[in-house]
Amino acid sequence: MDLSPAFIARAAESFPKSPIIFDRLYVVKLFKEALNKMRIDVRNEHAAQKNHKYTFLKNNVWFALDLQVHHCH
């Protein structure tokens, strides 16, 4: 079923004892839109870190390599 309030209301009125089942397409679409909005909001919160991605990666690579060396022995 479509997620439109009009469809939901009409279905509940016409079939009061039936469960309302929503189409996966609409649920996934809403989820993706919410996830994208959250991603953009988080990115905007951390705008000061823009263009520092490789600085963080470079430092973490050496740390990760150091951990691997210690775990091998």
Beta strands, then each sheet from edge to edge (+ up, - down):
end
